[in-house]
Amino acid sequence: MKTNTRITAFVMLFTGFLVALPMFAFGDVRGSGWTDPPNPNMAISHQVRHELLMLPFYNVFDNLEYKVEGNKVELRGQVVDPTLKSEAGNVVKDIKGVQSVTNKIQVLPLSPNDNRIRFAEYRAVFGHGGLYRYAMGANPAIHIIVDNGDVTLVGVVSNKMDKELAGIQANSVPGVFSVTNNLHVA
């Protein structure tokens, strides 16, 4: 009885292999043929995003944004480290198909008070039980921008409650002049 079961299983496995072999050898028929040509702006946009995310000193206290129009790229946002601004512009210039880069990234002023607020905001927002998951990974979902005591939250959260909770937590930090909650709900 056991050998019949083994033989049946082997035959089924071998038959499945024979059916799948032409797909692997010749590709899936549905995937070939009539497709729209790739959008060059989309390819440049994906590459710009990838290069910006791969910058070694890009962190939770920086915000990098970009806009692609044809072969021109405009960079915006705020960074703490001035070298990050120049690195962002340099890596985007090297992308194939990019003709010009306008670098409008703002370098935030160096301030011991702003640094204190940054770390206090980090603890307040990500230290809350429901929001810690947004700090995980190489590129956190929530970025905290501090400019002369004014705080701006940017990024993406899962639901409206998390957006409101992040704003409440950010407002709880002493010494903050204002909090702007620019989080988007996915």
RAZI-V689618 format. One line per field, one symbol per residue. ss: DSSP state (a for helix, b for strand, c for the rest). A space follows every 10 residues. Layout:
BEGIN
ss=???
END
This chain:
BEGIN
ss=caaaaaaaaa aaaaaaaaaa aaaaaaccaa acccccccca aaaaaaaaaa aaaccccccc ccbbbbbbbc cbbbbbbbbc caaaaaaaaa aaaccccccb bbbccbbccc caaaaaaaaa aaaaaacccc caaaaccccc cbbbbbbccb bbbbbbbcca aaaaaaaaaa accccccbbb bbbbbc
END
